[in-house]
Amino acid sequence: MRRALRLMGVVVLLMGAACLSSAAQKGPGQIDKERAGARAFGKTAGGKEVVMFVLKNRVGMTAKVITYGATLTELSVPDKAGTNADVLLGFDDIKGFESKGNPFFGCIVGRYANRIAGGKFTLDGTEYKLAKNNGPNHLHGGIKGFDKVLWEHTGYINKAGSTGVTLRYVSPDGEEGYPGKLTATVTYELTKDNELKITYEAKTDKATPINLTNHAYFNLDGQAAGSILDHQVTLFADKYTPVDGTLIPTGKIEPVKATPYDFRKSKKISASIGELKGDPKKGDPGGYDINYVINGGGKKLALAARVVGPKSGRVMEMLTTEPGVQFYTGNFLDGTVKGKGGAVYGKHTGFCLEAQHFPDSPNQKGFPSTILRPGETYRQRTVYRFSVLD
């Protein structure tokens, strides 16, 4: 009997070792998709499979991420009554995310988020020319930026209190005009404290500009709830970077005091937005689309913003290691985009808080550097923390 038990124990140990060995042998793209909460999300127009990862915590929050554009497609968050709603604008299927009308919903943008003046920059004595895909300027990495490619699933997080997924994209030397082969990863992690953490890393084999961010559009009262103008916003930024008529920074860093950009004390978005009329003839519909200089930003994780949805009582705090945040109020949404469940997204139906280095930094010597060189590692972390009003 004892001998039989010993033999059974050996068999169990061998089976366990075999399982561990099998798991260890799985390489990039071969991670156990079932454990990572994966499911099919259709195929691209080119016939390539898109995978969705579903992250859940134990207190009722859900995040969904797809491999196309490393896009955050859904964020379901409880309100003050405990009722969940999706607070992200977006689409129900891959066709929507691939459509020309997609205004960067929930995706990772790069190699350089925001604008580069004139579609060019000079680095180490060499001028690099980029696509001019936003009037006279370059925007969000070009015609086919990181938002329009398939990312590879390389890992997952499944530990007490947290679930997450890591995606990777290798951008070849010369892609969209940028120098160097850049290997970038992004990790989405949902915690037990209703935090969505987004962690970025990148390495290059040639010096290159880099500025990665997530372009989620939020409506804290629900993605189909309509206007966000009554949302209460606090921005922990005493200064901002003024822009010219094409939304390129002038190079100055100025106080927000006594300007419509002052959100140091909580106020409704509607309070001063009327002062930002824009110039429709020049393609500027008016509204907030400006970079704020975060107090104490760029050194460690710092509180950048706090937003309250008045109807739902949802509260979102944003923290980041980046020096700036672009506050955008969905100015270019014009009602032609139909999203989830047929929702019509008109002007000011969503807002963005995009953690970033400053726009046009490769051409602005007075701004923090965005140049990554061989042997260095680019790192960035942004946290969206959710709660409800008492």
C-alpha positions in Angstrom: 0.0 0.0 0.0 2.8 2.4 1.0 4.6 1.6 -2.3 1.5 2.3 -4.3 1.1 5.6 -2.6 4.7 6.5 -3.3 4.2 5.6 -7.0 1.1 7.8 -7.2 3.0 10.7 -5.6 5.8 10.3 -8.2 3.2 10.3 -11.0 1.5 13.4 -9.6 4.9 15.2 -9.3 5.9 14.3 -12.9 2.5 15.5 -14.2 2.9 18.8 -12.3 6.4 19.2 -13.7 5.2 18.5 -17.2 2.5 21.1 -16.9 4.9 23.7 -15.5 7.4 22.9 -18.3 4.6 23.2 -21.0 3.6 26.6 -19.6 7.1 27.8 -19.4 7.7 26.8 -23.1 4.9 29.1 -24.3 6.4 32.1 -26.0 5.0 35.4 -27.2 1.7 35.0 -28.9 1.2 31.5 -27.3 0.0 32.6 -23.8 -3.0 30.7 -22.5 -5.7 32.9 -23.9 -8.4 31.3 -21.8 -6.7 32.3 -18.6 -6.2 35.8 -20.0 -10.0 36.1 -20.5 -9.6 36.2 -24.3 -12.2 35.9 -27.0 -12.6 36.6 -30.7 -13.4 40.1 -31.8 -13.8 39.4 -35.5 -11.2 40.0 -38.3 -9.7 43.0 -39.9 -10.6 44.0 -43.4 -7.3 42.3 -44.3 -8.5 39.0 -42.8 -6.4 39.1 -39.6 -7.8 37.9 -36.3 -8.5 40.4 -33.6 -8.6 39.2 -30.0 -10.4 40.8 -27.1 -9.2 40.5 -23.5 -11.8 40.9 -20.7 -10.4 42.1 -17.3 -12.6 42.0 -14.2 -12.1 42.7 -10.5 -14.1 41.6 -7.5 -15.9 44.8 -6.9 -17.9 45.1 -10.2 -15.6 46.8 -12.7 -14.8 45.4 -16.1 -12.3 46.6 -18.8 -12.0 45.2 -22.3 -9.0 45.5 -24.6 -8.4 44.4 -28.2 -5.2 43.7 -30.1 -6.2 46.2 -32.8 -4.5 49.4 -31.8 -4.1 48.0 -28.2 -7.5 49.6 -27.9 -9.5 50.0 -24.7 -13.0 49.3 -25.9 -15.0 49.2 -22.7 -14.8 50.3 -19.1 -17.8 49.3 -17.0 -17.9 51.2 -13.7 -20.5 51.2 -10.9 -22.3 54.5 -10.1 -23.5 55.8 -6.7 -26.4 53.4 -6.8 -24.2 50.4 -7.6 -25.4 50.2 -11.2 -22.7 49.6 -13.8 -22.4 51.5 -17.1 -19.8 51.7 -19.8 -18.1 55.1 -19.6 -16.1 54.9 -22.8 -17.2 56.0 -26.3 -16.4 53.5 -29.0 -17.8 50.9 -31.3 -19.4 47.4 -31.0 -17.2 45.7 -33.7 -13.8 45.8 -35.4 -15.5 47.4 -38.5 -16.2 50.5 -36.5 -12.7 50.7 -35.1 -11.2 50.4 -38.6 -13.5 53.0 -40.1 -12.3 56.3 -41.4 -14.7 58.0 -39.0 -13.0 56.6 -35.9 -11.5 59.6 -33.9 -9.0 57.5 -32.1 -11.5 55.9 -29.6 -9.6 54.2 -26.8 -6.5 53.4 -28.8 -2.8 53.7 -28.1 -1.4 56.5 -30.3 2.3 56.7 -31.3 5.0 56.7 -32.3 4.4 60.3 -31.3 1.0 61.3 -29.7 -0.3 64.8 -30.5 1.1 67.2 -33.1 4.5 67.8 -34.7 4.7 71.1 -36.6 5.1 71.0 -40.3 5.4 67.3 -40.3 9.1 67.3 -39.7 11.9 67.5 -37.1 15.7 67.4 -37.0 17.5 64.9 -34.8 21.3 64.7 -34.5 21.7 66.8 -37.6 19.3 64.8 -39.8 15.9 66.1 -40.9 13.1 63.6 -40.8 9.9 64.2 -42.8 6.6 62.8 -41.6 3.0 62.7 -43.0 1.0 65.9 -42.8 -2.2 64.3 -41.7 -3.7 67.2 -39.7 -3.6 70.3 -41.9 0.0 71.4 -42.1 1.0 69.2 -39.2 1.7 65.6 -38.2 -0.8 64.1 -35.8 -0.7 60.9 -33.6 2.0 59.1 -35.4 0.8 59.5 -39.0 -1.4 57.9 -41.5 -1.0 54.4 -40.0 0.1 54.9 -36.5 0.1 52.5 -33.5 -3.7 52.8 -33.4 -4.1 51.0 -36.7 -1.9 48.0 -36.3 -2.3 44.6 -34.6 -0.4 44.3 -31.3 0.8 40.9 -30.1 -0.3 39.4 -26.8 2.8 38.6 -24.7 1.6 38.2 -21.1 -1.1 38.5 -18.5 -1.5 39.4 -14.9 -3.5 37.1 -12.7 -2.7 37.8 -9.0 -4.6 38.6 -5.9 -6.7 41.8 -6.5 -5.4 42.4 -10.1 -5.9 41.1 -13.6 -4.2 42.4 -16.7 -2.8 41.9 -20.1 0.4 42.9 -21.9 0.6 43.7 -25.6 3.6 44.4 -27.8 4.2 46.1 -31.1 7.5 46.3 -33.0 7.7 49.4 -35.2 10.3 49.0 -38.0 12.9 51.5 -38.8 11.5 54.2 -41.0 7.8 53.5 -40.3 5.8 56.7 -40.9 9.1 58.4 -41.3 10.5 57.8 -37.8 14.1 56.5 -37.3 14.9 53.3 -35.5 13.3 50.0 -34.8 11.1 50.6 -31.8 9.8 47.8 -29.6 6.9 49.0 -27.4 4.8 47.3 -24.8 1.6 48.4 -23.0 0.1 46.7 -20.0 -3.5 47.2 -18.9 -4.1 46.2 -15.3 -7.4 46.4 -13.4 -7.0 46.4 -9.6 -9.3 45.6 -6.7 -9.3 49.4 -5.9 -11.1 50.2 -9.2 -8.0 51.5 -10.8 -7.1 51.0 -14.4 -3.3 51.2 -14.6 -1.7 51.6 -18.0 2.1 51.0 -18.1 4.2 51.6 -21.2 7.8 50.6 -22.0 9.9 51.0 -25.2 13.4 50.5 -26.5 15.0 51.5 -29.8 18.1 50.8 -31.8 18.4 54.4 -33.1 17.6 57.7 -31.5 13.9 58.5 -32.0 11.2 60.7 -30.6 8.6 58.9 -28.6 5.4 60.0 -26.9 2.8 57.3 -26.2 -0.7 57.7 -24.7 -4.2 56.3 -24.6 -6.9 58.2 -26.4 -10.0 57.1 -24.4 -13.1 59.3 -24.6 -14.9 59.3 -21.3 -18.5 60.2 -20.4 -18.9 59.4 -16.7 -22.7 59.3 -16.9 -22.4 56.6 -19.6 -21.2 56.4 -23.1 -24.6 57.2 -24.6 -25.6 59.9 -22.0 -25.0 62.9 -24.3 -23.2 66.1 -23.3 -20.3 66.2 -20.9 -20.5 69.9 -20.4 -22.0 69.6 -16.9 -19.1 67.4 -15.7 -17.1 69.0 -12.9 -13.4 69.1 -13.7 -10.3 69.9 -11.5 -6.9 70.0 -13.2 -3.9 70.1 -11.0 -1.9 72.4 -13.3 -1.0 76.0 -12.7 0.4 76.4 -16.3 -0.4 75.4 -19.8 1.2 75.6 -23.3 -0.6 78.2 -25.5 -1.0 77.2 -29.2 -1.2 78.9 -32.5 -4.1 78.6 -35.0 -3.1 75.1 -36.0 -2.8 73.9 -32.4 1.0 73.9 -32.3 2.5 75.3 -29.1 4.1 78.7 -29.3 6.9 77.5 -27.1 5.8 79.5 -24.1 4.6 78.1 -20.8 2.1 80.4 -19.2 -0.1 80.6 -16.1 -3.8 79.5 -16.4 -4.8 82.2 -14.0 -7.4 84.6 -15.4 -7.8 82.5 -18.6 -10.6 80.1 -19.7 -8.1 77.3 -19.1 -8.1 77.7 -15.3 -9.5 74.5 -13.7 -7.4 74.7 -10.5 -10.7 74.8 -8.7 -13.5 72.5 -9.6 -15.9 73.9 -12.2 -18.2 72.7 -14.9 -16.7 72.3 -18.4 -19.5 74.6 -19.6 -18.4 77.4 -17.3 -15.8 78.9 -19.7 -15.9 76.8 -22.9 -18.0 79.5 -24.6 -14.9 81.7 -24.6 -13.1 79.2 -26.8 -14.9 79.8 -30.0 -12.2 78.6 -32.3 -12.3 79.4 -36.0 -14.5 77.0 -38.0 -13.2 78.5 -41.3 -9.7 77.2 -40.3 -11.0 73.9 -39.1 -11.1 74.7 -35.4 -14.6 74.1 -34.0 -13.8 75.6 -30.6 -13.6 74.0 -27.1 -10.8 72.6 -25.0 -7.9 70.9 -26.9 -4.8 72.1 -24.9 -1.8 70.7 -23.0 -1.6 71.4 -19.3 1.7 71.3 -17.4 1.0 69.1 -14.4 2.2 70.4 -11.0 5.2 68.2 -10.1 4.7 66.2 -13.2 7.3 64.2 -15.0 9.2 63.0 -12.0 6.9 60.5 -10.3 3.2 59.5 -10.3 1.3 62.7 -9.7 -2.4 63.6 -9.5 -3.3 65.4 -12.8 -7.1 65.6 -12.8 -10.3 64.8 -11.0 -13.7 64.6 -12.9 -17.2 64.1 -11.5 -20.2 62.9 -13.5 -23.1 64.8 -11.9 -25.9 62.5 -12.8 -24.1 59.2 -11.9 -22.0 60.4 -9.1 -19.0 58.6 -10.6 -15.6 60.2 -9.8 -12.5 59.6 -11.9 -9.0 60.7 -10.8 -6.1 60.6 -13.2 -2.5 60.1 -12.1 0.5 60.0 -14.4 4.3 60.0 -14.5 4.2 62.3 -17.6 4.8 66.1 -17.4 1.6 67.0 -19.3 -2.0 66.1 -20.0 -4.0 67.0 -23.0 -7.6 68.0 -22.1 -9.9 67.5 -25.1 -13.6 68.0 -25.1 -14.6 66.1 -28.2 -14.8 69.2 -30.3 -14.6 67.4 -33.6 -17.4 64.9 -32.8 -20.2 66.1 -35.1 -23.0 63.5 -34.9 -21.8 61.6 -37.9 -20.2 58.9 -35.8 -22.5 56.2 -34.6 -21.1 54.1 -31.8 -22.1 51.4 -29.3 -25.7 50.4 -29.5 -26.3 53.0 -32.2 -25.4 55.9 -29.9 -24.8 59.1 -31.8 -21.7 61.0 -30.7 -22.2 64.7 -31.2 -20.0 67.6 -30.2 -18.9 67.5 -26.5 -20.3 64.0 -25.8 -16.9 62.8 -24.5 -13.7 64.1 -23.0 -10.1 62.9 -23.1 -7.3 63.2 -20.6 -4.3 62.1 -22.5 -1.1 61.7 -20.5 1.8 63.0 -22.5 5.0 64.9 -23.1 4.2 68.3 -24.7 3.1 68.6 -28.3 5.9 69.4 -30.9 8.6 68.7 -28.3 11.1 67.5 -31.0 11.0 71.0 -32.4 10.8 72.9 -29.0 14.1 73.1 -27.2 12.5 74.6 -24.1 10.2 71.6 -23.6 11.2 68.3 -21.8 13.0 66.0 -24.2 11.1 63.2 -25.9 14.2 61.6 -27.5 14.8 57.9 -26.7 18.3 56.6 -27.5 19.7 53.0 -27.8 20.4 51.5 -24.4 17.7 53.6 -22.7 14.2 52.4 -21.7 11.1 54.6 -22.2 8.7 54.2 -19.2 5.4 55.8 -18.6 2.5 55.0 -16.2 -1.0 56.4 -16.1 -3.7 55.5 -13.6 -7.5 56.1 -13.9 -9.0 55.7 -10.4 -12.7 55.4 -10.0 -15.0 56.0 -7.0 -18.4 57.6 -6.3 -19.5 60.7 -4.4 -20.4 60.2 -0.8 
